Amino acid sequence: MPQKFTYMANRGGFSGRIGFILAAAGSAVGLGNIWRFPYLAGTNGGAGFLLIYLICILLLCFPVMVGEIAIGRKAGTDAYGSYQKLGGGKWGYLGLFGILAGFFILSFYNVVAGWAFGYFLEISFGDLLTHQNLGQFFGEYVNNIGPLFLFSLAFMGLTAFIVSQGIAKGIEAANKIMMPGLYIILIGLIIYSLTLPNAMAGVEFYLVPDLNEITPRTIFYALTQAFFSLSLGMGALITYGSYVGKNQNIVSSAAVISIADTSVAFLSGLMVFPLVFSLGAEPGQGPKLIFVILTEAFQNMGPIMGRIVGGSFFLLICFAALTSTISLLEVPAAYLVDQKKLPRKPVVWGISALIFIFGLPSLFSQGIVPFLNKLPVHNSPDFLSFVSDMCDISLTVGACFMCFFIRNRWKIGNFNDELALGNPSFFGSSIQTYINFAISWVCPVLLSILSILVIVDKFFGLEHLF
């Protein structure tokens, strides 16, 4: 057996193709699909946003995903080690950039996951649905630090426990339960939402595009959402790719992962917009769409059905968040295990504690600590929004440099050789032509432009352009 296979076995690995696909799809599926996608679609034209989003997945995200998995599998190590091993010189810093991005994403992501977990408990077992002013309740809720501290701590603790168990027994096993459960809950909620009065108006808004509604703003937010949703540009899929066997077909696996992630985003919209239109609410409500507007819809269903449907919805969000927090934690953990030769369990628990501490300013930034809620930044007045926006920048920049790395350093020929392993028909195929052209030209050019626009938008705003 080649030495690299022995090394992978010692690090642990996925038991097979299904385990890898479920774990990687779980990494992609998260709050971005169920919380962020619907509110961005609602504020950017509904069906027009969905159409551009699907084009972005095919044109940009799928080739980038293939590239990240290929880098990880070829190197057989963490994101930093992968770039260093294949590129030498200072290329390892690109992997370190992604690792740090994942670290900070998890620091605020865990806070929002704690909100969702708290809402699940409040709706299922508390009295949230009896409140008359749900907007006021949410404002008070995110400033009630005691319970939210415990919710976020519990969420981080569960994430750490799963990751500490290793790849097959921890990450893969958890996703084999949560991903099917996520789909079951989601489809059940869709079926119910479609029975509500005026639900078809929501379906029409979401599925029948008005081309006049497609603006530069629509294209811009669809692009950024696609990268956030698929967890690209931060080393997660490089790390997961390092646990993949040489007999697996990377291209087909990436296609299935992209379809799984996109299907959850699509189905989330199909669930949310009938609920919104049944309430007679406007779909362009922004982030409060989930925590305020939909909660009002659950409230109108009555005490029993509201608890069942609302509790199921926020349980769904918790499942989606957990599949992503697992992958976000694995990225820095794999770096310390591979590069510093430290034992997995102490590393996982130690870095989880550090990430939780770094997340406290985000937890405190919704009003209880005034200076954290009034930052002098154009589009991110509070600390949580600021960290989120900086992470958006890191994803597009990281993906852009990954394309330059494959084309200019690792070289397209070596990239193709890796993709041909487990895929004998790859050479000479149309998919080879498509991926090579996308990685070499389409993705670097568009991602360079997108990165600049994201930076300008976060710090200065693009209202004068859009």
N, C-alpha and C positions, 0 to 999 in steps of 0.2 A: 504494500500500500504506500502511495507517495507520502512524503513527509508532511505536506500541507494538510492531507486528510487526517493524519494523526493529530496534528495541532488543533484542527477544528473539533475533533472528537474530544480532546482534552478540555476545550473551552465549553463543550456542550453544543447542541445544535437542534434544529427542528427535526421532528421524527420523519417528516416527509413533505410532499408538495402541499397537501391540504393544510397541515399545521402552519407552514410558512405563509400561505395565502391568507388564512384566517387572522394570523397575528399581524401581518402587514396591512390587511384591510382594516383591522382594528386600530392600528396606528393612524391610518388615514381618517377613519370614521371617528368623529368626535363632536365637540360643541360647535365646531365650524359648520357641520352639516345640519344640525337640528336647531341650533340657536341662531348662528350668524347668517347662514344661507337664507332662511325665510325672511329675515328682516331686511337683508340687502336686496333680495328679489322684490320685496314689497315696496321698497323706496326707489327702485330703479326699473320699473316697467313690467314686473311680473314675467310674462312669457318671453318678452324680448331679452330680459336678463338671463333666463334659463337657456335660451337658444345660444347666446354668446358664451355662456358658461360651458356648455357642451362642446362648442368649437374649441375653446381654450384647452379643455381637457385633452382633446384629440391632437391639437396642433402643437401644444407646448408641454403639457404636464406628462403625458404618456412617454415621450422620448426622454425627458429628464428622469422619470422614474426608472426606466430601463437602464439609463446611465448610472444612477446611484447604486442600484442592485448589482450591476456588473462590477463596479469598482470594489464594492464590499466583498463579493464572492471571490474575485481574483486575488485580493490581498489577504483575505481570511482574518481580518482584525478590525479594530474599532475605526471610527472616522479619521482621527488623527493619524493612526498607524497606516491606514489605507492610502491616504494621500502621500505620506512620507515614503512608504514602501514602493509605490508605483511611480512617484514623481521625484522623490529626493529633494535636496535643497531645502527651500523654505515652504514647500507645498504643504507640509504637515500643518502649517498655521491655518490653512483653509479648513481643514478638518476641525481644528481647535475652535475656529470661528463658529462652525456649526454646533459644536458641543456646548459652547457658551450660550448660543441662541436657544438651544433646547433647555438649558438650565434656567434661563430667565423666562422662557415661555411657561415652563411648569410652575414657576413661582407665582404667576398671576392666574394661570389656568386652574390651579388647585383652589384658589379663592372663589372663582366663579363656580367650580364644581361643588364647593361647600355651600354656596347659595342654593344650587339646585337640590342638593341633598336635604338641606333645611326645608325647602319648599315641599319636597316629597313627604317629609315628616309632618309638616304643618297642615298640608291638605289631607293626607291619609289619616292622621291621628289627632290633629289639632283643630283649631277653630278659624283657620285662615278664611274659609269660604263664607264666614258670617260677617266679615268686615264690610262696611259700606263704602269706604274709599280705599280701593286697592292700590292706587298710586301712592297715597300717603303711607299705606302699610309698607310698601316696598322701600320707600325712602327711610322709614324708621327701621325696617328690618336690616338693611345693609349697614346700619350704624349700631346695631345691637351686637357689639363685639364679642361678648361672652359666649353665646351659643355658636356664632359663626367661627370663632376660634376653635371650638371643639369639633364642629362639622368639618372644617378644613383639615384639622389635625387627624381626624378619623379617616378622611379620604386619603391623606398622604400615608397614613399608617397602613391602610389596606393595599395601596399601590406598592409600598415598600415590601410588604409581606409577599406579594405575588412575585415581584422581580427577584427577591432574595432566594426564591426556590429554584431559580435557574431558567433556562430556555424552554425545555420540553415540559418539565414538571410544574413550572410557574407560568410563564408568559403564554406558551402554547395551550396549556390546559385551561387557563382562565378564558382565553379567547374562544376556545371550542364551546364553552358554555355561554358566554356573553353575546357573541355575535349572532348565533341562532335566536337567543332570547330577545335581542334587540329587534330583529326582523319580525318576530312573532308579535311583540307589543306594537310595533309600528304599523303593521298591516291591520291588526285589530282596531287600532285607533282610526286608521283611514276608513275602514268599513263603517265604523260608527259615525265619523264626521260627515260622510257622504249621505247619511240619512237625515241630516239636519235641514231645517228650512233655509232656503236660499243658498244651499251648498253649491249648486251648479254655477252660480255667479262667481264663486271663488275658483271653481275649476276653470271656468272660461278665462278669468283674469290670469290664471297661471299657465294655461296650455294653449291659448289662442293668441299668438303674437301680433301686436300692432307695430309694424316696422317704423312708424313715426315716433314710437317711444324709445327706439334704440338710438342713444346719443353717445358721444365720447365718454360721458360719465358712466353710462351703462357698461361700455367695453372695459373701462379702467377698473371698475369695482368687480366685474366678472373675472378679470385676469387675477387680481389680487386675492379674491376669494378662492379661486381654483388652487393656487399655491398654498394658501393657508389650510384649505380643506384636506389636501393630499399629503400634508406634512413633508413637503419637499424643501430642499435647501438647507437642512439643519442636521444631516447626518443620521437620521433615524433609519432610513432605508439602506444606507450604506452599512450601518451596524447590523440590521436584520439580514442583509445580503451576505454578511460574513459568516452566517450560520447555515447557509444554503448549500446543499450538495452539488457537485459538478454535473450530476446527471439530470438536473432540473432545467426546464426550458424557461429562461428568464423572460423572454418576450411574451410568451403566452401567460405566464404568471402575472406579469405587470399588467397585461390586458384585463385579466380577471380582477385584480386588485382595483384597477381604475373603474371597472364596471361596478364592482361592489360599492365603492365609495360614492360614485356618482348616483347609483340607485338609491342609496340612503338619503342623499341630499334631495333627489327628485321626489322620493316618497314623503320626505318631511314637508316639502311644499304642498304636496297633495293632501297631507293631513292638516296643515296649519291654515291654509287659505279658506277652505270650506268652513272651518271653525270661526275664522275672523269675519267672513261675510254673513254667516248665520247670526252673528251678533250685531250686524249692521255697522261695523267699525271700518275705518280706513286701513288699508293694508300697509301704508307707508308710515309705520309707527316707530321705526328704529329699534334699538335694543330692548325697549320696554314691551315690544310685541309679545314676548314670551312670558315675562314675569308679571305683566299687568293686564294686557288685553286678553290673552288666552285664559288667564286665571279668572277673569270676569266671565268668559264663556263657560268655564267649568262651574262657576258660581250659579249661572243661570240654568244649569242642568238639574238643580235640586240637590239636597244634601247627600243622598245615597249615590246617585249616578255621578255627581260632581266629584265625590271622593274617589270613586272607582276610576273614572276617566282621567281626572286631574292627577291622581296619584300614579297611575300607569304612565302618564306623559312624563312626569318628572323622574320616575324610575328609569324610563327610556333615556333621558338626558344623562342620568348618573351612569348607566351602562356605557353610553357613548363616550362620556368623559373619561371613565376608568380605562377603556381600551387605549385611549390616547395617552393618559398619564403614565401608563405602564411603559410605552415606547419612549416617552420623553425621559423617563428616569433611566431606562436601559442605556441611553446614549452616553451620559457621563459615567455611569457605572462601568460600562464596557471599556471605556478609556482607562480608568484606574486599574481595572482587573488586568487588561492586556499590557498596558505600558508600564505600570508600577508593580505588577505581579502581586497585587494585594488580594486577599480572600474575598469572595463575592459578598457574603452576608454582612460583615462589618462595613464594607464599602457602601452597600446599598442603604443600610440604616443610617450611616454617618452622613452621606450626601443628601438623603431625604431630610434629615434634620436641618442641614444647612440651607437647602432650598426652601423649606418651610419658614425659616427665619428671614430669608431674603423676600419672602412673600408677605411678610407682615406690613410693610409700607403700603402695599396694594390693598390689604385688608382694611387698613386704617384710613384709606384715601377717599372714602365716600362721604365724608363730612365731619367725622369725629375729630380729625386732626386737620385744622383749616389749611395750613400751608401745603399739605399733600393733596388738597382738593382744588388748589388755585395756582397751578403751574403756568408760567408765561410761555406756553407753547400753543400754536394756532389751533390744532385739531385735537389736542389731548390735555384738557385742563386738569385732570386728576392723575395721580401717579399710576394707577392701574391702566388707564388708557394710554399713558405715555409708554409704559413698558410694552404693552400690546402693539403700539404703533412701531416702536423700535424693532420689535420682532418681525413685523410685516416687512420692514426694510431688509432685515437680515435674510429672510427666506428668498426674496427675489435676487439679492446680491449673491448669496451663496450658490443658488442654482445657476446663475449667469457664469460665475467663475468655474463651476464644475464643468460646464460645456467647453470653456476655454481649456481646461485641464485635459479633457479627453481629446480635443482636436489638436492641441499644440504640444502637450507634454506626453501623455500616455500613448497617443496616436490612434487614429481611427482603425488601422489595421489590427492592433492589439485588442482594441475594443470589440471588433468583429469576431476575432478568434474566441474571445470569452463568450460572446453571445451564441456562437455556433456549438458550444458544448451543451449537450442535451437537446440540440435543435439542428440535426444534420441538414435539413433543407433550407437553413438560413442563408447560406452563401448563394448569391445570384437571384434571390427572391426580391419581390417588390417591397416587402417590409424592410429588408436591408437598405434598399435605396432610400426609402422614406426616413428611416431612423438616422441614417448617416447624414442626409441633407438637413434634417431638422437639428441634429446636435451640432453640425458644423456651421450652419448659417442662420436658419430661422430662429432657433432658440437664443443664441447669443445676441443677435440684433434686437429682437423684440424684448428680451429680458434686460438688456442694457437700457433701452428706452423706458421700459416699465420701472426699473430701479430708480432712474432719475426722477420720473414722475411721482413715484411713491415718496421719495425723500422730500420733494417740493411740496407735495400735498400735506405731509405730516407736519412740516414746519411752517409753511406759508399759505397753504391752501391753493386749490386749483379752480376756485369758483370763477375767476376771470376767464379761464379757458373753457370751462364746462357750462 
